Each structure stands twice: as C-alpha cells, then as structure tokens.
C-alpha cells in the first residue's frame, strides 16, 4: 500500500475515481512480489507496478472496467494463459491481480500508514469485501489465505544515521526514496541542520547514546554510524549493541574497526555481539564518491534485510 499511498491520498482528496490492482498470487518467475500494487484513475492516471511493465497496460484496462461496473475482479496473467488476456510475462511467470475500487478500508489503511500505526488489511477475493483492523500485524509479509488476501500494514522500516557528515546527505535521500523513515543524529548543531538534511523525518542535535535512547531500535532498524571519531563512535556502538537493531554498520577502515572492536571487548562485549557490526561498512561497489559510498551502504542494508549474498545476478 505504501508504494502508492501518496498518489491514492492525492487522487481521493481530489474526488477521482480510483481502482487498485494487487498481486495476490504468483507462480514461476514473477517480477513483483505478493502485495505489489498499481493504482489507476478513471481520468487516466497511473501509479505503482504489478509486473515492472509487462502487463501494466492490461491491468489499466481492467481497472477502467472495474470503475465502470463497480465490481471487483480477479485477473490472471501468464505466458500459458491464452484465455484470460492476450498478454504474457516475458520472464515466463504467472500472476493473479485483484482489481477493486478504492474503498473505506483502504482509506483506513492509508490513515494508519500516515500515523505509523500497524494493522491488517483483509480482502475477500470472492466479493471484494475489504476490512482493516488496527493492531500488531503479526506476519510481516502478505499472504493468500484461501479466498482471502491478508496484507500487513506496517510502520516503516527506519534508517538511523549517527554523524551528519557529507556522506550522510545522499544516504538520507536514498533511504527516503526506498521508503525508510530517516533519523539523523549529531551532537554538532552546525552539522545537523535542516538545510543539509531536508528529507529527514527527525533531526536530533544530541550525543549518540542520548539520541538513540529516545528511539525504537527493532529488527526493522538499520543503524549507520558515520562519525569516525571515538568520542562519538563508541557511545553509538555501545547503544547499538544493547539494542535489537536489525543492522549495525560503522564507517572506517579495517584497522579503525579492529581498534573499536578491541575497545568493546575490553568493556565486556562478547564476540557474538561485536560480530553484529558491519565494519568496514557497505558493499564493495568500487566507487569512492560520497554518493557512491552512500549507495554501497544502502545496498548492504537492503541485502542484509533480505538475507541476500549480494552477488552479481548474472553470475548466480
């Protein structure tokens, strides 16, 4: 839902007729995961994707039919499916897309996303009845449950950046593009400014341990330490290792990180705890500019979150 949330809010507020297509089943090499969404209006606007371009045109046409009839529809697409539509997925997969008009349950889910409140959206694929229930979502991934499609509405994953240095500027922008909630922490007020970090959700002028103590650091949190100064690095690492953050990374050379780790060992941190730290930080993409370094860091965060090896797809 969050991938098209901004457009849905805008179009709904403007009184547009809106239909939503949701990937509810996949087989084979489908290009988009369960829950992927595409939205379309009667006036011809589009947002989101259910196939990375393979069948968007066909889904748009189905959305127009749904808006005219008011009835939801389950649509099947695939190379071997000559009956449903005269389109196919070039990658050889097969997907089902449920197309329905925007309804009050969707609006509740949009409000929950805006308020960072978790919940569950449940859609009956038979009659299109949709309900939203606020509360802990439980499962993190959408799923097909018989004739129902169940979607968790989750609070956004967050990237917490400690150290408002130059690399942090492109990093906070890239993180926002990927949908993360971004917090930037630095004790130096001349570094942590709105002008330097206009896209940050939260900007904190504070020592790392004080700032981190005010945040929820759970498994969906990526904590990035960019200060490269022991008086900031060590308090940040102590707080990080005492948290449930899903990813912890610290900028610096192998020697710099080895020195940090030795200091942490002297303070009583275990090898298991220290092994949680990605240091040196980021994937080796070969670049050295601030923007390339930021991309390497975010790439490692994404790979870590998916438990991926992050190698070349062509060499797999």
ZIMO-V907861 format. One record per pair of residues at least 4 apart in sequence whose ideal C-beta (glycine too) atoms are under 8 Angstrom apart, sorted by the first residue. I is the first residue (numbers start at 1). J is the second residue. D is the distance in whole Angstrom. If there is no record, write none. Layout:
[[I J D] [I J D]]
This chain:
[[1 5 6] [1 8 8] [1 37 6] [1 106 7] [1 109 5] [1 110 7] [1 113 6] [1 121 7] [1 151 7] [1 153 6] [2 113 6] [2 156 7] [2 179 6] [3 36 7] [3 37 6] [3 48 5] [3 179 7] [4 8 5] [4 20 7] [4 37 5] [4 38 7] [4 39 5] [4 47 5] [4 48 4] [5 9 6] [5 110 6] [5 113 5] [5 114 8] [6 10 6] [7 11 6] [7 39 6] [7 45 7] [7 47 4] [7 48 8] [8 12 6] [8 18 6] [8 20 8] [8 39 6] [8 47 8] [8 102 7] [8 106 7] [8 110 6] [9 13 6] [9 110 6] [9 114 8] [10 14 6] [11 16 4] [11 18 5] [11 39 7] [11 41 6] [11 45 7] [12 16 7] [12 18 6] [12 102 6] [12 107 7] [16 41 4] [16 42 7] [16 43 6] [16 45 7] [17 41 6] [17 42 4] [17 43 8] [17 67 5] [17 101 7] [18 39 6] [18 40 7] [18 41 5] [18 42 8] [18 67 8] [18 101 7] [18 102 4] [19 39 7] [19 40 5] [19 41 8] [19 63 4] [19 64 8] [19 66 5] [19 67 5] [19 99 6] [19 100 7] [19 101 6] [19 102 7] [20 37 6] [20 38 7] [20 39 5] [20 99 7] [20 100 6] [20 101 8] [20 102 6] [20 106 7] [21 37 7] [21 38 5] [21 39 8] [21 40 7] [21 50 5] [21 59 5] [21 62 7] [21 63 6] [21 75 8] [21 97 5] [21 98 7] [21 99 5] [22 35 7] [22 36 7] [22 37 5] [22 50 8] [22 97 7] [22 98 5] [22 99 8] [22 100 8] [22 123 8] [22 149 7] [22 151 8] [23 30 7] [23 32 6] [23 33 7] [23 34 6] [23 35 6] [23 36 4] [23 37 8] [23 50 5] [23 95 6] [23 96 7] [23 97 6] [24 34 7] [24 74 7] [24 96 5] [24 97 7] [24 98 5] [24 123 8] [24 125 6] [24 144 6] [24 149 5] [25 34 7] [25 95 7] [25 96 4] [25 144 6] [26 30 4] [26 32 8] [26 33 7] [26 34 6] [26 93 7] [26 94 7] [26 95 5] [26 96 8] [27 78 8] [27 93 6] [27 94 4] [27 95 8] [28 78 8] [28 91 8] [28 92 6] [28 93 4] [28 94 6] [29 89 8] [29 91 4] [29 92 5] [29 93 4] [30 51 8] [30 89 7] [30 91 7] [30 93 4] [30 94 7] [30 95 5] [31 51 5] [31 52 4] [31 54 6] [31 89 7] [31 91 6] [31 93 7] [32 36 4] [32 49 6] [32 50 6] [32 51 6] [32 52 6] [32 95 8] [33 142 8] [34 141 7] [34 142 4] [34 143 7] [34 144 7] [35 141 7] [35 142 3] [35 151 5] [36 48 7] [36 49 7] [36 50 5] [37 48 5] [37 50 7] [38 46 7] [38 47 7] [38 48 4] [38 49 6] [38 50 5] [38 56 6] [38 59 6] [38 60 8] [38 63 8] [38 97 8] [39 46 7] [39 47 5] [39 48 6] [39 102 8] [40 44 8] [40 45 7] [40 46 5] [40 47 8] [40 59 8] [40 60 5] [40 63 4] [40 64 7] [41 45 4] [41 46 8] [42 64 7] [42 67 5] [46 56 7] [46 60 6] [49 53 7] [49 56 7] [50 55 7] [50 56 7] [50 59 6] [50 95 7] [50 97 5] [51 55 5] [51 56 6] [51 59 8] [51 77 7] [51 89 7] [51 95 7] [54 77 8] [54 87 7] [54 88 8] [54 89 5] [54 90 6] [54 91 7] [55 59 6] [55 77 5] [55 85 8] [55 87 5] [55 89 7] [55 95 8] [55 97 8] [56 60 6] [57 61 7] [57 87 8] [58 62 7] [58 75 8] [58 77 7] [58 85 5] [58 87 5] [59 63 6] [59 75 7] [59 97 6] [59 99 7] [60 64 7] [61 65 7] [62 66 6] [62 73 6] [62 75 5] [62 97 8] [62 99 5] [63 67 6] [63 99 6] [64 68 7] [65 69 6] [65 73 7] [66 70 8] [66 71 7] [66 72 6] [66 73 6] [66 99 5] [66 100 7] [66 101 6] [67 101 6] [70 101 6] [71 128 7] [72 98 7] [72 99 7] [72 100 4] [72 101 7] [72 127 7] [72 128 3] [73 98 8] [73 99 5] [73 100 8] [74 96 6] [74 97 8] [74 98 5] [74 99 8] [74 125 6] [75 84 7] [75 85 7] [75 96 7] [75 97 5] [75 98 8] [75 99 6] [76 81 6] [76 84 4] [76 85 8] [76 94 7] [76 95 8] [76 96 5] [77 81 6] [77 84 7] [77 85 6] [77 87 6] [77 88 7] [77 89 6] [77 94 7] [77 95 5] [77 96 8] [77 97 7] [78 84 8] [78 88 6] [78 89 6] [78 93 7] [78 94 3] [78 95 7] [79 88 4] [79 89 6] [79 92 6] [79 93 8] [79 94 7] [80 94 7] [81 85 7] [81 88 7] [81 94 7] [82 86 8] [89 93 5] [89 94 7] [89 95 7] [98 123 7] [98 125 6] [98 128 8] [98 149 7] [100 123 7] [100 128 5] [100 130 7] [102 106 5] [102 107 7] [103 107 7] [103 130 6] [104 108 6] [105 109 7] [105 121 6] [105 130 4] [105 131 5] [105 132 4] [106 110 6] [106 121 8] [106 130 7] [106 132 8] [107 111 7] [108 112 6] [108 119 8] [108 132 4] [108 134 8] [109 113 7] [109 119 7] [109 121 5] [109 132 5] [109 153 5] [110 114 7] [111 115 6] [112 117 4] [112 118 7] [112 119 5] [112 132 7] [112 134 6] [112 153 5] [113 153 6] [116 155 5] [116 156 7] [116 181 8] [117 134 6] [117 155 7] [118 134 7] [118 135 7] [118 136 6] [118 137 5] [118 152 7] [118 153 6] [118 154 6] [118 155 6] [119 132 6] [119 133 6] [119 134 4] [119 135 6] [119 137 6] [119 152 8] [119 153 5] [120 132 7] [120 133 5] [120 135 7] [120 137 5] [120 138 7] [120 150 6] [120 151 7] [120 152 6] [120 153 7] [121 130 7] [121 131 8] [121 132 5] [121 150 8] [121 151 4] [121 152 8] [121 153 6] [122 130 7] [122 131 5] [122 132 8] [122 133 7] [122 148 6] [122 149 7] [122 150 5] [122 151 8] [123 128 7] [123 129 7] [123 130 5] [123 148 7] [123 149 5] [123 151 8] [124 128 7] [124 129 4] [124 130 7] [124 147 6] [124 148 6] [125 147 5] [125 148 7] [125 149 6] [126 147 5] [132 153 7] [137 152 3] [137 153 6] [137 154 6] [138 152 7] [139 143 7] [139 150 7] [139 152 6] [140 152 6] [140 154 7] [141 152 7] [142 149 7] [142 150 7] [142 151 5] [142 152 7] [143 149 8] [143 150 5] [144 148 8] [144 149 6] [144 150 8] [145 149 7] [145 150 5] [154 220 8] [155 181 8] [155 220 8] [156 179 6] [156 180 6] [156 181 4] [156 220 8] [157 179 8] [157 180 6] [157 181 7] [157 220 4] [157 221 7] [157 222 7] [157 305 7] [158 180 6] [158 181 4] [158 182 7] [158 183 7] [158 215 8] [158 220 7] [158 221 5] [158 222 7] [159 171 8] [159 172 8] [159 175 4] [159 180 5] [159 181 8] [159 182 5] [159 183 8] [159 221 8] [159 222 5] [159 224 6] [159 298 8] [159 301 7] [160 182 8] [160 183 5] [160 185 7] [160 212 7] [160 215 6] [160 217 7] [160 221 6] [160 222 7] [160 223 5] [160 224 7] [160 245 8] [161 168 5] [161 171 6] [161 172 6] [161 182 7] [161 183 7] [161 184 5] [161 185 7] [161 224 5] [161 226 6] [162 185 5] [162 186 7] [162 208 5] [162 211 8] [162 212 7] [162 223 7] [162 224 7] [162 225 5] [162 226 7] [162 227 6] [162 232 7] [162 236 5] [163 168 6] [163 185 8] [163 186 6] [163 225 6] [163 226 3] [163 227 4] [163 228 7] [163 232 7] [163 251 8] [164 168 5] [164 184 5] [164 185 8] [164 186 4] [164 188 7] [164 191 4] [164 192 4] [164 193 8] [164 196 7] [164 197 7] [165 191 7] [165 226 5] [165 227 7] [165 228 8] [166 290 5] [167 171 6] [167 226 6] [167 251 7] [167 290 5] [167 293 5] [167 294 6] [167 297 8] [168 172 6] [168 184 6] [168 197 7] [168 224 8] [168 226 6] [168 294 8] [169 173 7] [169 196 6] [169 197 7] [169 290 7] [169 294 8] [170 174 6] [170 290 6] [170 291 5] [170 294 4] [170 295 8] [171 175 6] [171 224 7] [171 226 8] [171 294 4] [171 297 6] [171 298 6] [172 176 7] [172 182 5] [172 184 6] [172 197 6] [172 199 6] [172 200 6] [173 177 7] [173 199 6] [174 178 7] [174 294 6] [174 295 6] [174 298 5] [175 180 4] [175 182 5] [175 298 6] [176 180 7] [176 182 6] [176 199 5] [178 298 7] [178 302 7] [180 222 8] [181 201 5] [181 202 8] [182 199 7] [182 200 5] [182 201 5] [182 202 8] [183 200 7] [183 201 6] [183 202 4] [183 203 8] [183 204 7] [183 211 8] [183 215 6] [184 192 6] [184 197 5] [184 200 5] [184 202 7] [184 203 5] [184 204 7] [185 192 7] [185 204 5] [185 206 6] [185 208 6] [185 211 4] [185 212 7] [186 191 5] [186 192 4] [186 204 8] [186 205 7] [186 227 8] [187 205 7] [187 206 6] [187 207 5] [187 208 8] [187 232 7] [188 192 7] [188 205 8] [189 193 7] [189 205 5] [191 196 7] [192 196 8] [192 197 7] [192 203 6] [192 204 7] [192 205 5] [193 197 7] [193 203 8] [194 198 6] [194 200 8] [194 203 6] [197 203 6] [204 211 4] [204 214 7] [206 210 5] [206 211 4] [206 214 8] [207 211 7] [207 232 8] [207 235 6] [208 212 6] [208 225 8] [208 227 7] [208 232 6] [208 235 5] [208 236 4] [208 239 6] [209 213 6] [209 235 4] [209 236 7] [209 238 7] [209 239 5] [210 214 7] [211 215 7] [212 217 7] [212 223 8] [212 236 7] [212 239 4] [212 240 7] [212 243 7] [213 239 7] [215 221 8] [216 221 7] [217 221 5] [217 223 7] [217 240 8] [217 243 4] [217 244 6] [217 245 5] [218 244 5] [218 245 7] [218 246 7] [219 244 6] [219 245 8] [219 246 4] [220 246 6] [221 243 8] [221 244 8] [221 245 5] [221 246 6] [221 247 7] [222 245 7] [222 246 7] [222 247 4] [222 249 7] [222 301 4] [222 304 8] [222 305 8] [223 236 8] [223 240 5] [223 243 7] [223 245 5] [223 247 7] [223 248 5] [223 249 7] [224 249 5] [224 251 8] [224 281 7] [224 297 6] [224 301 8] [225 232 8] [225 233 6] [225 236 5] [225 237 7] [225 240 7] [225 248 8] [225 249 7] [225 250 4] [225 251 7] [226 251 5] [227 232 4] [227 233 5] [227 236 7] [227 251 8] [228 233 7] [228 251 6] [228 252 6] [228 256 7] [229 233 6] [230 234 6] [230 260 8] [230 263 8] [231 235 8] [232 236 6] [233 237 6] [233 250 7] [233 252 8] [233 260 6] [234 238 6] [234 260 7] [234 263 6] [234 264 8] [235 239 7] [236 240 6] [236 250 8] [237 241 6] [237 248 8] [237 250 7] [237 260 6] [237 264 6] [237 277 7] [238 242 6] [238 264 8] [238 267 7] [239 243 6] [240 245 6] [240 248 5] [240 276 8] [240 277 8] [241 248 7] [241 264 7] [241 269 6] [241 273 5] [241 274 7] [241 276 7] [241 277 8] [246 304 7] [246 305 7] [247 278 7] [247 300 8] [247 301 5] [247 304 5] [247 305 7] [248 276 5] [248 277 5] [248 278 7] [249 277 7] [249 278 4] [249 279 7] [249 281 4] [249 282 7] [249 297 6] [249 300 7] [249 301 7] [250 257 6] [250 260 7] [250 277 6] [250 278 7] [250 279 4] [250 281 6] [251 279 8] [251 280 7] [251 281 5] [252 256 3] [252 257 5] [252 260 7] [252 279 6] [252 280 6] [252 281 8] [253 257 7] [253 280 6] [254 258 6] [254 280 6] [255 259 7] [256 260 7] [256 279 8] [257 261 6] [257 277 7] [257 279 4] [257 280 6] [258 262 6] [259 263 7] [260 264 6] [260 279 7] [261 265 6] [261 274 5] [261 277 7] [261 279 8] [262 266 7] [263 267 7] [264 269 4] [264 273 8] [264 274 6] [265 269 6] [265 271 8] [265 274 7] [269 273 5] [269 274 6] [270 274 7] [271 275 6] [272 276 8] [278 282 8] [278 300 6] [278 304 7] [281 296 8] [281 297 6] [281 300 7] [282 293 7] [282 296 4] [282 297 4] [282 299 7] [282 300 5] [283 296 5] [283 299 5] [283 300 5] [283 303 7] [283 310 6] [284 296 7] [285 292 6] [285 295 7] [285 296 5] [285 299 7] [286 292 8] [287 291 8] [287 292 3] [287 293 7] [287 295 7] [287 296 7] [288 292 6] [288 293 7] [289 293 7] [290 294 6] [291 295 6] [292 296 6] [293 297 7] [294 298 6] [295 299 6] [296 300 7] [297 301 7] [298 302 6] [299 303 6] [299 310 7] [300 304 6] [300 310 7] [301 305 6] [302 306 7] [302 308 8] [303 308 4] [303 309 8] [303 310 4] [304 308 8] [311 315 6] [311 316 7] [312 316 7]]
